[in-house]
Every structure is written in C-alpha cells, then in structure tokens.
Amino acid sequence: MNGIGRLLFFRRSIQAKMALSFMAVCLVPLVLLGWASYSWYAHLVENRTAEYNAKLMSTFTTDMDQFLVQVEQFSYTVYQDNFQALWKDSLNANDFEKIRDQLGMNELFLRQEEFYNFRGIVQAVTLLDGKGAVFYENKETVKPDYRFGGEIWLRMLQSGDAGDWLLGPYLTQPWLPDNLAPSGEQADDFKLTYIRKVSDLQRPQTILGYIMLHFSLKEVQKFLLPLMSDSSGSMMIVDRNAGTIVYDTDVGLIGQAVPAGIGKPESGGKGYRITSEKGRKYLVTSASLRSVDWDVYCKNDLAALLADSRRMRTITLLFVAASFALAILAAQFLSAGLVTPIKRLKNAMLKVSQGYLGVQANRLSQDEIGELGRYFNEMIGRIKYLIEQVYRAELHEREAKLNALQAQINPHFLYNTLETINSMAAVEGVRKVGDIARALSDMFRYSIKAGGIQVDVADEIGHIRNYLKIVSVRFEDKLTFGLEIPEELLRYKMIKLVFQPLVENAVFHGIETKRGRGEVRIEARKEDGDLIFIIRDDGTGMTEEQLASLRRRLADSSATGTSEAGAGKVGVKNVHDRLRFYYGDPYGISLDSRPGAGTLVTVRIPASLE
C-alpha cells in the first residue's frame, strides 16, 4: 500500500506535489501544537516576555551607551586648539583677560551644546587646574574655594589608573554650594558628574587639569520611561564596581547597596532566569552597558503573566483550525506561483527546440527560477551570436576561394610570358630586366602553388627577397633591407603571403615619403611557444590619429581588408584577419608608430613544425 501511495504521489504534477508537501508539513506541527498548547503556554509566555523585555532593555542600553558616548565626546571640547589656548592663557592672565577667556570658553561650549543637542541636558561645566582647584564654571555648581585634591577619583585620574570617571548618583557632595542642596528625593534631585583628565596637546605628558560635566539622573530616567510604561515589572540599575543602586523604580533605594540575592547578569544562554522569592516566582531579565560598568535588571511576577492561560487554551485551538485552513490556501497559492514560471520557461525551450531562436523568457522573478530564465536568455543570445559568426566565416571562406580562383586564371600564360621576357633580356644583354622578370615569375609561382596554405618560414623569406629585387630597381640606393632570422626558425611552418603586404606598406608608406635613405628590417624570435616576427622601418611613421584608426580597423571583425591596399594587393587588415581565422584570436598583428620615427609591426603565430 505504501508503494502504491508513493507511486501515485510521484506521478502527480510538480504543483500538486508541492501543495501536498506544504500542507503535510504545516499539518503535523499544527496538530502537535493544538495537542500540547496548554502545557506549553507557560513556557511560551515566559520566553515571549523575556524576549520582549530583552528588546526593551537592548533599546535602553543602546540609547544609554550612545548618550554616555556623546557626553564623552562633548568633553573632548577641551582638546580643541583654540580652547586649550584660552585655557593656558587664562591660567596666567589678569582679571580682565580671564573674563575674556572664559567668555570664549562659554562660546565654544555653547556651540558644542547645539551640535550635540545638549542644551539643558548638561547642567553645568566645571574646569579644574592640575592641582584640583576650580578656575572655571559656566554655572554655579561647585564651591569656588573647594580643593578636590582629597577626592579618590582625582587621585585615580592623577595616577593614570583611570582616564575618566562617572560619579554618582548623589544628592549631595561636600563641594556643592548650600543653595543647591536638594529639597527632596526625586529622580530629578539626584546628580551625575562625568570627569575627564585633560592633557596638553603640545606636551601630552603634561596634565592641564580636569573637566567636570554635571547632569541630572532624569537624563537616565527618560531612557527607562519606555520600559516602565510597556513592562509590568520593576526596573533597577546597579553599579557593579561600587556595588550601589544607580536607579530603582523605588526612588528611596537609589544610592543604597545592591541586595545580596540580585546575582550577576546572564552572560550567555537565554539572557534571563527564573528566581523564587517568598514562594513566588519571578522572571528576571538583565543586560549590561558597554560604556560604563552598569547592569540593568527587569523583574516580572510569573503568576501575573500566566493569568490568562485558560482563555489562551481556547484561543490556541481556534488558531490551529484557522491556521490549517490558511495553510491550504497558502499551499495552493505558493505552488501555483512557483510552477507558473517553470511552465513559461518550458514553453520557451519547446519553441527553441523547434528552431525558433527569437523567443525570450519574460516576466522573470528575482528568485532562482528567474535566474534560470535569465541564463536561458543569455544562452539563446550566445547561440544566435555563434550562428552569425559561423555564417560570417563561411562568407569569408567563399570570398577567399573566389579570389583564389581568380588568381589562378591562366597562370601558365603569365609564366611563359615572363620567361620570354627573361630570355629576350639575356639575348639583348639587359640583365637587370631579366632578373626582375625572373623574380616576378617566382613570386607568381609561389603565390598560387599547390600543396596547402602552410609553407616553411624559409619559403616566405625567399618570397620577400624576390619582392625586394623588384622594388630595389625602383628605389636604387634609397632602400636597404636587413634580416635577423635565426637558422633554427627557418624550418617552422606558417601561412604564406604574410610578410610581403607588410613590407610593401613599410616601403611605399614609410620609406618612399621619407627624405634620404631608409631601412626595412625583419627580425624573428621564439617566445613562450610562439614565433614573433617584427617588421620595422625608419620611415615617416603615423600620427596618433592614423595609428588609432588602423588599430580600430584591425579590432573590427566585421570590417574587410580587400580595399585597404588598393587593387591587386592584400592589405594589412586582410593579413591580420587571415592570421586570426587560421590560428585563433590570440594571434595576429599589433602596431606601434610615431611620426618621424618609423613603424613597428609585430606578427605572432604559434610555433609549429607541422
């Protein structure tokens, strides 16, 4: 029976299989959830409450850390060049100059308050000299004649054991003026003071003094307000180093010692724990601040959290039923959404298999199926490109065959005519004419001889020598020619009629237009399994525009070279195309030229003895 079920399942369409699988995957956990919902509810509420509290506390710690970092950054105002200049000048100035310097400091602090939006947050700023004596405060906060040398935190800062210090919260301090004594014990009455050691920018080892930033505990309380309004638990912040309570929902506990049973914040796992106090269970969530050694605790009564458990059982059962119905609808929707693009892609492939390459997969999504459709479109584009390339190659091949047939028209008549000219020249004693005729006859014979397109490098060099015999008659002593071909390279194979068009261009476009004597050289070497031939001349060269135009023409595979060199000649473009066609893309011709310095043509072909 199981075998028959599997057979019926796998014979269904993809859409049906996906729908059945999705409903099966959804149904099993939903049934289990309905059966175990009541027993799991307590654990669910516990986790959800803890997670919610953790998010709220994470928001608080992030905001509080950011606030304390901004307080620290605000204290860096004293490290501005112009502020330190005012500070140093004020230490040795007369009363008038001190007032002027302090007004300048006030202006700088006001700018920073505007920048950090600290107007009304930092209640006062006090500056102490290196010995702990007050020499500046923008508001009356500290007794002017008070000496801070006996304070523990000052000694810690002077010794280098601490770079900054967060003091408080406190209601009173010995350095507070009597008129600033608090009238009660509200959060607004408690103060915090941030203190930083200030070094001389020009002499970092020298301590200029200390900056004290005074602000109210209400600045901490305002970050706790969202937690206290959205949570039914109580909140407490403790200073883990001092062992005192920084803040508590019960304001009367602020500044008191931390209760022994509070424990430490969770440093891993769930980030919360369950504790028992006087027969009642509490869920305790905790977190720590990064910028200061403070820990935050939130405590919730579990009995209050689970008060609605009975009603939740009925709601859970209804939720299971509704979820299953929704799962059926979602299964149909999702399966149809996944299968429809596959069907469109299948239809496009069917058209391609029938020879229609103009089809494209459209309405592609951003998932893996859409990516498959894009790959399909790229593949079709590549196939069309390759077909076009093959078609062009066939056209080039037909054109080459036609040119070869035209070049072979009555070759024996040409040979016989040239031999007749050679014989008559010998009889008449005109040897130079005979040499030209003989060289021209050899060139014709070499151009159309049978035996394939490949020849030895030695044969190609011999063809060039015949060409130069003819050209040297015209140019007499204006042209010299040099060859540097290693002996061992002469037996390698190459396609014929490569050098003659390049040497011809060097002679007629470089040497002929040059004033004075010119030289054409052919050099060869073997490099990384390839043969490198260099044809260089010291003629007039080409301008940058001419060189760029010729390079673009060589790179354009759609351009032809039949008209480049004039009637009856094969141009540089034609030679480059034949090399690329026969040997492949990495091979061919490259050019370099400068006006008045000549032209250098590099031919690269694979080194082959066969």
N, C-alpha and C positions, 0 to 999 in steps of 0.2 A: 504493500500500500504506500509506503514511504517512497519507494522507487517511482511509482506512478505519479505521486504528488510532485516529486522533483522534475519528472519529465514534462508534466503539464505546466509547471512554473517556467522552465527554461524555454518552452516553445512559445511563450507569450511574447508580445512586443516589448521593447525597452520601456515604453511609457507605462505599460501595465505592471511590469516587474518593479519599476521604481515606485509606483504608487503602492503596490502591495508591501514592498520592503519598508517604505516610510511609515505606513500605518502599523505594521508589525512592530517596528522599533518604538513608535510612540505608544502603542497599546500596552506593552509589557510594563514599562515604568509607571504608566498611569494607573494600572491595576494595582501594582505594588504600593504606589503612593496612597491610593484610596484605602487599602487594607491596613497600612501602617501609619496613616496620617495623625491619628490621635496620639499614639505613643511617641511619635517624632516631634510633636508640636513644641514641647518644652525645649527640646534641643534646638529647634528651628528659631524660636523666639530668642533664645539665648544668643545664638550666633548672629541673627539679624540685628539685635540690639547692640551687641558688642561691635559689629561691623559699622553700624551707624555712628555709635559713639567714637569709634576709631577714626572715621572720616571727619567728624566734627573736631576731634582733637588734632587730627592732622592739619585741618584748616587753621586751628588756633596756633599750633606750633610753627606752621609756615609763616602765618601773618606776624606772630610774635618775633620769630627769628629775623624776619625782614625788617621789623621795626627796630630791633636792637642793632642790626647791621647798619641801618640808616643813622641811628644815634652815634654809632662808632664812626661812620663816615662824616657825620656832622662835626665830630670832634677834630677831624683832620683839617678843619678850617685853619687851625693854628700853625699848620705846616705850609701855608701859602707864603710865598716870598715876601709879599707886601705886609702880611700880618706879622711875620717874625721881625721884619724891620721896625714896625711900630712897637712891638713888644720890647726889643732891645733898646730902642730909643727912649721908651717910657721908663725903663729901669734907672736911667741916669739923667732924666730931664727935670726941668723946673716945673712948678705947679701948672703954669700956663701950657707948657708943652705936653705935660701929662694929660691935661684935659683934651688937648687937640688929638693926641694919640689915642685916647680912649674913645673919642668920638669916631675916629677912623675905624677902631675895632668894632664899635657898635654897628657901623655901616656894613662891615664885612659879615658880621653875624646876622644882620637883618637880611642880607642877600641870600645867605645860606638857608635861613628860615623859610624864605619864599621858595627857594629851589626845592627843598625837601618837604615843603608844605607843613612846617613845624611851628607855624605861628600859633601861640597859645599852648603848644604841647611842651616844649622846653620852657619851663617857667623862669629859669634864671641860669646865667653862666658866670662862673667864678674862676679867676686865674690866680694861681699861687706861684710865688717865685721858687727858686731851687731849694730854699730853706723851709718852705711851707708857710710863708707869710702871705696874706692877701694883698694884692696890689691892683686888682680889677674885679668889678662885678657890675653887670648891666642892670641888676635889680637887687634890692637889699635882701639878702638871703643868709649871709654869714656875718658874724661879728667882725668888724674891720680889724680889731686888735688881736684876734684869736690866732694862736700859733698851733699849726697842725703837726708839729714835729713829734708829738707823743702818740699820734694815731697809728694803729697797727698797719692799716692799709698803706699809709705813707711810707713806713719803713719797708714794707714789702716791695713797693714800687721803686724806692731808692736803691735797694739791694739788687734789683733786677729779677727777683723771684716772680714778679708779675709785671705785665706790660700795661694792663688796665684793671679796673676794679668796679664791680657793681655793688653799691652799698644800699642796704635796706631790705625790706621796707621798715620805716621807722616813723614814730610820732614826734620824737624829739631827739635832739643831739646837743652836746654842750656848746657847739658853735652856732646854734640857731639863736637869733635875736628873741628877746622875751615877747615882743609884739607879734611874732609869728607862731607862738605856741598854739597847738590845735585846741579847738573848743569841744571836740567830741572824738568818737572813734568810728567814723565812717571811712569808706574806701578813699574818699577824696582827701581825708586828713592824713593819710599815710604818704610818705615821700620815698622816692628812689633817687639815688645820685650815681651817675656814671663818671668815673675818674680815669684819666689817662695821663701818663708821663709824656712830657713834650721835650724832644731833643732839638739841639741846634742843627739846622740844615747844613751849615757850613762846617760845623765840627760835631759830627754825630755822637761822639763820646761825651759831649758836654750837655748837661740837663738844664734847659732853660727854666723849667718849672712844671706845673701841673694844671690841667683843665678839669673843672667840675661842671657837669650838666645835671640840673635838678629838674625832675618831673614827678607828677603825681601817680599814685598807684591806680588811679582811674584809667590811665592810659593802658594798663594791663587788663583792667576790668572790662573795657569796651571790646576787647578781643574775645572775652569769655561770654559776653551777652548772648550771641547766637547759640552757644552750647547750653546756657542756663535756660533759654526760652524754648529750645527744641528738645531738651532732655529732662526727664523726671528725676534724675539723680542729683547728688550733691557733688560739688567741684572743690578741688584743693590743689594748690601749687606749693611744692616744698623746695627748699634749697638743700641739695643733698650734701654739700660741703659743710654748711653752717648747721644743718640739722634743724632748721626752723621753718615755720609755715610762712610762705610769702603771701598766699591768698587763700581764703576759705569762704564758702558760702556763709558760714557763721563768722562775721567780721571780728568778733571777740577773740577768735583763735589766731588772728594774724600776728606774727611775731613770736608765737609760742613754739615750744619744742614739738617735733614731729612725734605722733603716737608710736609706741614700740611695735604695734602689730600691723603697721601700714605696709611693710615689706618694700621690695625694690620693684621697679618697672620690669615688665616682661621683655627679655632681650631676644626673643625668638618665638617660635611656635605660633599660637593664635594671637598673642599680644594682649590677652586678658586672662582672668582666673576667677574661680568661684570661691568665696570665703564665707565662713559662718560666724555670726556674732549673736550671742544670746538666743540660740535656737532658730535664728532666721538666716536665710541665705542671701548673699549679695553678689552681684556681678560687678567686678572691678576692672575697669579699662584704664590703661596707663600709657603714657608716652613721655619722651624726653626732648628737650630743646637742644639744638646743636650749638647755638651761640653763647649759651650760659648754662651753668650746672643746675638747671631746674627740672623737676619731674612734675607731670600733671596727672591727676587721678580723677576718675569719674565713678561713682558708686551708685548702683541701681538695685532696688529691692525686687528679687525674683518673683515673690508672691504677687506683687502688684503687676508685674509684666505678664504673668500667666492667668490673670483674672478672666480673660475672655476665651479660655481654652475650649469650653463646651460648645459655645456658639461657633468657634472656629472649626470644630469637627464637622458640623453640618455644612458649613461653607466649603470645606475641603472636598466633601463628597460631591457637592454640586459642581465644584470646579473640575473634578475629574471627569464628570459626564460632559460638561461643556467643552473641556479640552479635547476629549476624544472626538466629538463632533467637529470641532475646529480642525483637528488633525486630519480627518477625512477630506475636508475641503482643501486644506493646505497641500495634502499629498497630490490631489488632482491638479491643483494649480502649478505646483513646483515641477511635477513630472512633465506636464504639458510645456512649461517654459523651457525645460532642458531639452526635450525631444524635438520641438519645432525647429530650432536652428540646425539640428543634425539632419532633419529631413530636407531642409533647404540646401544644405551642403551636399547631401546625397544626390539631389536632383541636378545640381550644378555639375557634379562629377559625371553623371549619366550623359549630360549634353556633351561634355568634353570627350567622353569615350566614343561618341557618335561623330566626332570630327569638328565640332563647333567650338572654336577657341575664343570666341568673343564673349563668353559667359564670365560673370564675376559673382562671387558670393557677396551678397549685400545684407543690410540690416544686421551688422555684426555687433555682438555684445562685448563687454570688457572682460569676460571670463576666459577659461581655457578653450571653450568651444569657439568663441570669437577669434582667439589667437590662431586656432587651427584654420579658420576661414581665411584669415589674413595670409597665413603661409600658403594656402591653396591659391589665392590670388597672385602672390609673388611667384609661385611655381608656374602658373599659366603665363604670366608675363615673361618669365625666363624662357619658357618653351617657344613662345612667339618670337622672342629675340633670336634664339638659336636657329629657328627655321629661316628667319630673314638673313642671318649670317651665312647659312648654307646656300641660300638662294644667290646671295651676292658672290659667294665663292664660285658657284657654278657659272655665273655670268663672266667673272674674271677668267675662269678657265677656258670658256668658249672663245672669249676675245683673244686670249693668248694663242689658242690653237689656230684661229683665223689669221692672226698676224704671222704665225709660223708658216702657215700655208702660203701666204702672200710672199713671204721672204724666200720661199723655195721655188718661185716661178723661174723656170728655165735657168738654173744655176750653171749648167754646163756651157751655155752660151756666154755667160759672163767670164767663166774660167778661160774658155778658148779665146775670147777677145783680149783678155789681159795677157795671156801667153803670147798672142800675136804681137801685142804692143811691146812686150819684153824682147821678143826675137828681133823685131824691127829696130828697137833701140840698140841692141847688141850689134846688129849689122851696121847701123849708122854711127856707132861709137858714142851714143848718148847713154852712158852707163847709169846716170842718176835717174833718168826716166825709167830705165829697166828695173832699177831697184824699187822704185815706187810702185810700178806695176806688179812686181813680184810680191811686195809686202801687202798690197791691196788684195791680190789673189789669195794669199794665205789668210787674210782677215775674213774674206767671204767664206772660204772653205771652213774655217774654224767656227764661224757663226752658225752654219746650218748643217754641220757634220752630224751624222747619226751616232748612236751609242749612249743616249741618255742625256739628262740635263747636267750631270756632275762631271767635272774634269779635275785633273791634278792642278795644284797651285802653280806648278811649273808651266803648264799649258797656258794658264791665264796670264802669267808673266810674259810668256812668249808673245801672246796676242798684243799685250801692251807695247812690247818692243817694236812690233810691226807698225802699230799705230804711230809711235813716235818717229819712226823712219819717215813716214809720210809728212807728219806735222813739222819735223825739223827742216824740211826743204823750204817750207814757207817762212819759218821764223829764223832760219840760218843760225847766227850766233847769239840770238836773243834768249834762247831757251836751253837750259841744262837739265839733265834728268839723273836722279840717283836712286839706287835700290839697296836696301838693307834687309835682305830676306835670308834668315839662317838656312843652311843647306838641309837640315833635317825637317824643315817645314814644307819643302817643295813637293813631298810625296803625299801630303794630306789632300783630302777632297773638298771641293767647293763647287757651287753652281757657277756656270760660265757667264761671261759678259757682265761682270760686276765692276771691275776696275776701269774699263775704257770710258764709260759715261762720266765717272768721277774725275778721271784725268783730263778728259775733254773739257769739263766745266772749269777745272783749275787753269787750263791753258787759255781758253777763249774768254773767260770771265775774270781771270785774275792776272795772268802774265801779259796777255795781249794789250790790256788797258794800262799796264804799268810802264812807266818811263824807265828805260835801261834794261839791264839783263835780269832774268828771272829764273827761278829753280822750282822744279816739282820733284818731291821725294816720296817713295813708298817704303814704309817700314813695317815689320811684322814681328810678332812675339806670341808665345803661348802663355796663357794666364788662366788658372782655375779651370782647366779642361776646355777652354775656348781658344780660338785663334783671333788675335786682334791685329787688324791691318790699319795703318794710319797713312792717309794721303794728305800731304801738306804742301802748300805753296806760299811763296813770299810776295804774292801779288797785291792788288789794291784792296782786297778784303770786302767786307759788307758792313753796312751800318746796322745799328741795333734794331731798327725797324725791319730792314730786309731779313736779318737773321731770325727775328721773331716770327715774321710771316712765313719763312721757309720751315721753321720748326712746327708751326701750327699745321702747315700743309702735310708734313710728314706724319703728324699725330692723327690727322683726319683720315679714318679708314674708308670713308665714303668718297673722298676725292681720288681722281685717277691721275696718272702721270704721263699719259700718252701725248699731251700737248705741251708739256713743260719745256722740252728741249728742242722743239722745232721738228719739222718734217724729217723723217728718216732717222731720227735719233731717239735713244731711250733716256729719259731724264732721271734725275736723282730720285724723285718720288717713285718712279717705276722700279728702280733698283731696290729701294727700301721695301716696297710692297712685295716684290718677289722674295726677298730675304725673309720677311715676316711670314709670308704664305708658306714658304718651304720649310723654314726652321722653327717657326713659332714666335710668340710675342716677345720673349726676352731678347731676341736678336734683331739686327738691322743696323741702321745708320744713325749716328749722332754728329752734330755740327758745332763748331766754335769758330768765331771770326771777329776780327777787329779792323776798322778802317786803316789802311796803310800798312797793316802788319800781316796780311795774308789770311788764309783759311785753312782749318784743320778738319778733316773728315775721318771719323773713326768707324770702321766696319767690324762688327763682332759676329762670328759664326761658331758653331760647335766644332771642336777638333775631332775629325773622324778620318779613318784610313779606308773606309768602305763607302 
